[in-house]
Amino acid sequence: MIEMTGRTQTKTIEPEPGRTLLDLAVGHGIDWGFACTRGTCARCRCLIEEGAGGLEEATDAEWDRLEPEELEQGYRLACQAVVKQGAGPIKAVNRPYF
C-alpha cells in the first residue's frame, strides 16, 4: 500500500508499478501540488517517510533540481519517483518549498 498525504488529505492506495507518485496522487484525487511534470518546478517535492526502496532510483531531473542533502534525507520529486514492481509499503508526504 502507498499512503500519500497531499496538502489537506491523506489516502491509502494500491501501488501501481511503473507509475509515478504524482500520477497516482492525481489519479486518486489527492490534492498534490504540481505545476509541471518534468521535474523542473519542484512543487511536487515530497518526503518519503517509509519505503524508499520501493521506488526506482532518483532521475537526472531530481539530481539537477534537488540538493544532494535533500535526496539523502528522503526527498523526491513525485513526478519522477516511479513505483517498482513488488514495492512494499510506501509513505509519501507532499512537501513543496512554498
C-alpha positions in Angstrom: 0.0 0.0 0.0 1.0 3.6 -0.5 0.0 6.2 2.0 0.0 9.6 0.3 -0.5 12.9 2.2 -1.3 15.9 0.0 -1.9 19.5 1.1 -5.1 18.7 3.1 -5.8 15.0 2.9 -4.3 11.6 3.3 -5.3 8.5 1.3 -4.0 4.9 1.1 -3.9 3.5 -2.4 -2.7 0.3 -4.1 0.7 0.6 -5.7 0.8 0.5 -9.5 4.3 -0.4 -10.7 5.7 1.8 -13.5 3.6 4.8 -12.5 4.9 7.9 -10.7 3.7 9.0 -7.3 2.3 12.2 -8.9 0.3 10.1 -11.4 -1.1 8.1 -8.6 -1.9 11.2 -6.5 -3.7 12.9 -9.3 -5.5 9.7 -10.4 -6.8 9.2 -6.9 -7.9 12.8 -6.3 -5.2 13.7 -3.8 -4.6 17.4 -3.6 -0.9 17.2 -4.5 0.9 20.3 -5.6 2.5 20.4 -9.1 2.9 22.9 -11.9 4.8 20.7 -14.5 5.5 17.0 -14.8 9.1 17.3 -16.0 11.0 17.7 -12.7 11.7 21.4 -13.0 9.2 23.2 -10.8 9.7 21.1 -7.6 6.1 21.8 -6.5 5.6 18.0 -6.3 8.5 17.6 -3.9 7.8 15.0 -1.3 9.4 13.3 1.7 9.4 9.6 1.5 8.9 8.7 5.2 8.8 4.9 4.6 9.6 2.5 1.7 12.1 4.5 -0.4 13.4 1.1 -1.6 10.0 0.6 -3.4 10.8 3.4 -5.8 13.2 3.5 -8.8 16.5 5.4 -8.3 16.4 9.2 -8.5 16.4 10.5 -12.0 18.8 13.1 -13.6 16.0 15.7 -13.2 15.9 15.1 -9.5 19.7 15.3 -9.2 19.5 18.6 -11.1 16.7 20.1 -9.1 17.2 18.8 -5.5 20.3 19.2 -3.3 22.2 16.1 -2.5 21.3 16.5 1.2 17.6 16.5 0.3 18.0 13.2 -1.6 19.9 11.8 1.4 17.1 12.9 3.7 14.5 11.1 1.6 13.1 13.9 -0.6 12.0 13.1 -4.1 10.0 14.7 -6.9 6.7 12.9 -7.2 6.7 13.4 -10.9 9.9 11.4 -11.2 9.5 8.8 -8.4 8.4 5.6 -10.2 7.0 2.7 -8.2 8.9 -0.5 -8.6 7.3 -3.9 -9.1 6.8 -5.7 -5.8 7.1 -2.4 -3.8 6.3 -2.8 -0.1 4.6 -0.1 1.9 5.4 3.4 0.9 4.6 6.6 2.8 4.9 9.9 0.9 4.1 13.4 2.1 3.9 16.4 -0.3 6.5 18.9 1.0 6.8 21.8 -1.5 9.3 24.6 -0.8 6.5 27.1 -0.5 
